[in-house]
Amino acid sequence: MTATKQHKKVILVGDGAVGSAYAYALVNQGIGQELGIIDINKDRTQGD
């Protein structure tokens, strides 16, 4: 029997200090293969 790895996507709403730290932790822990960030301030999400 072969285990299949699921492709996980994460959407983060809000990219303030807490959102940025959360995104960083997700990437470091390998929790999601894709990470999307949504924020009302478009310039902020472009930099993170």
ROSE-4610 file (N, C-alpha, C; in Angstrom, 1 decimal, always signed):
// ROSE-4610
residu = [M/M/M/T/T/T/A/A/A/T/T/T/K/K/K/Q/Q/Q/H/H/H/K/K/K/K/K/K/V/V/V/I/I/I/L/L/L/V/V/V/G/G/G/D/D/D/G/G/G/A/A/A/V/V/V/G/G/G/S/S/S/A/A/A/Y/Y/Y/A/A/A/Y/Y/Y/A/A/A/L/L/L/V/V/V/N/N/N/Q/Q/Q/G/G/G/I/I/I/G/G/G/Q/Q/Q/E/E/E/L/L/L/G/G/G/I/I/I/I/I/I/D/D/D/I/I/I/N/N/N/K/K/K/D/D/D/R/R/R/T/T/T/Q/Q/Q/G/G/G/D/D/D]
num = [1/1/1/2/2/2/3/3/3/4/4/4/5/5/5/6/6/6/7/7/7/8/8/8/9/9/9/10/10/10/11/11/11/12/12/12/13/13/13/14/14/14/15/15/15/16/16/16/17/17/17/18/18/18/19/19/19/20/20/20/21/21/21/22/22/22/23/23/23/24/24/24/25/25/25/26/26/26/27/27/27/28/28/28/29/29/29/30/30/30/31/31/31/32/32/32/33/33/33/34/34/34/35/35/35/36/36/36/37/37/37/38/38/38/39/39/39/40/40/40/41/41/41/42/42/42/43/43/43/44/44/44/45/45/45/46/46/46/47/47/47/48/48/48]
x = [+0.9/+0.0/+0.9/+0.6/+1.4/+0.6/+1.3/+0.7/+0.8/-0.3/-0.2/-0.1/+0.7/+0.8/-0.2/-1.0/-2.0/-1.3/-1.8/-1.3/-2.2/-1.6/-2.4/-2.2/-3.3/-3.3/-3.7/-3.1/-3.5/-3.7/-4.9/-5.2/-5.2/-4.4/-4.2/-4.9/-5.9/-6.6/-6.0/-5.4/-4.8/-3.3/-2.6/-1.1/-0.4/-0.9/-0.2/+0.9/+1.3/+2.5/+2.2/+1.0/+0.6/+0.5/-0.1/-0.3/+1.0/+1.9/+3.3/+4.0/+3.9/+4.6/+4.0/+2.7/+2.0/+2.4/+2.4/+2.8/+4.3/+5.1/+6.5/+6.6/+5.8/+5.8/+5.3/+4.2/+3.7/+4.7/+5.4/+6.4/+7.6/+8.0/+9.1/+8.8/+7.5/+7.1/+6.6/+6.6/+6.1/+4.7/+3.8/+2.4/+1.7/+1.9/+1.2/+2.1/+1.7/+2.6/+2.3/+1.2/+0.8/+0.3/+0.7/+0.3/-0.2/-1.4/-2.0/-2.3/-2.0/-2.2/-3.1/-4.2/-5.1/-5.1/-5.0/-5.1/-5.7/-6.3/-6.9/-5.8/-4.6/-3.5/-2.7/-2.9/-2.2/-0.7/-0.2/+1.3/+1.9/+1.2/+1.8/+1.9/+1.0/+1.0/+2.1/+2.4/+3.4/+4.8/+5.0/+6.3/+6.6/+5.5/+5.7/+5.6]
y = [-1.2/+0.0/+1.2/+2.2/+3.4/+4.6/+5.3/+6.6/+7.7/+8.4/+9.6/+10.9/+11.8/+13.0/+14.0/+14.6/+15.6/+17.0/+17.6/+19.0/+19.9/+20.6/+21.5/+23.0/+23.7/+25.1/+25.9/+27.0/+27.8/+29.2/+29.8/+31.2/+31.9/+33.0/+33.8/+35.1/+35.5/+36.8/+37.7/+38.8/+39.8/+39.6/+40.6/+40.5/+41.5/+41.7/+42.5/+41.8/+42.3/+41.6/+40.2/+39.9/+38.5/+37.7/+38.2/+37.4/+37.1/+38.0/+37.8/+36.7/+36.8/+35.8/+34.4/+34.3/+33.1/+32.5/+33.3/+32.9/+32.3/+33.0/+32.6/+31.2/+31.0/+29.7/+28.6/+28.9/+27.9/+27.4/+28.4/+28.0/+27.2/+27.6/+27.0/+25.5/+25.3/+24.0/+23.1/+23.7/+22.9/+22.4/+23.2/+22.9/+22.9/+23.9/+24.0/+24.1/+23.6/+23.7/+25.0/+25.6/+26.9/+27.8/+29.1/+30.0/+31.3/+31.6/+32.8/+33.8/+35.1/+36.1/+37.2/+37.5/+38.5/+39.6/+40.8/+42.0/+43.2/+44.0/+45.2/+46.1/+46.1/+46.9/+46.1/+46.2/+45.4/+45.5/+46.7/+46.9/+46.0/+45.8/+45.0/+43.5/+43.0/+41.6/+41.4/+42.4/+42.3/+42.1/+42.7/+42.7/+41.4/+40.8/+39.6/+38.4]
z = [+0.0/+0.0/+0.0/-0.9/-1.0/-0.4/+0.4/+0.9/-0.1/-0.3/-1.2/-0.4/-0.8/-0.1/-0.7/+0.1/-0.4/-0.7/-1.7/-2.0/-1.2/-0.3/+0.6/+0.2/+0.2/-0.1/+1.2/+1.5/+2.6/+2.1/+2.6/+2.3/+3.6/+3.7/+4.9/+4.6/+5.4/+5.3/+6.4/+5.9/+6.8/+6.9/+6.5/+6.4/+7.3/+8.5/+9.5/+10.1/+11.3/+11.9/+12.3/+12.8/+13.1/+11.9/+10.9/+9.6/+9.0/+9.0/+8.4/+9.2/+10.5/+11.4/+11.2/+11.0/+10.8/+9.4/+8.4/+7.0/+7.1/+7.8/+7.9/+8.6/+9.7/+10.4/+9.5/+8.7/+7.8/+6.8/+6.3/+5.2/+5.9/+7.0/+7.7/+8.1/+8.5/+9.0/+7.8/+6.6/+5.4/+5.5/+6.1/+6.3/+5.0/+4.2/+2.9/+1.7/+0.6/-0.6/-1.3/-1.1/-1.7/-0.6/-0.7/+0.3/-0.4/-0.1/-0.7/+0.4/+0.2/+1.2/+0.7/+1.4/+1.0/+2.1/+1.6/+2.5/+1.8/+2.5/+1.9/+1.3/+1.9/+1.4/+0.5/-0.8/-1.9/-1.8/-1.5/-1.5/-0.4/+0.7/+1.8/+1.4/+0.7/+0.3/-0.8/-1.6/-2.6/-2.0/-0.9/-0.2/+0.6/+1.1/+1.9/+1.1]
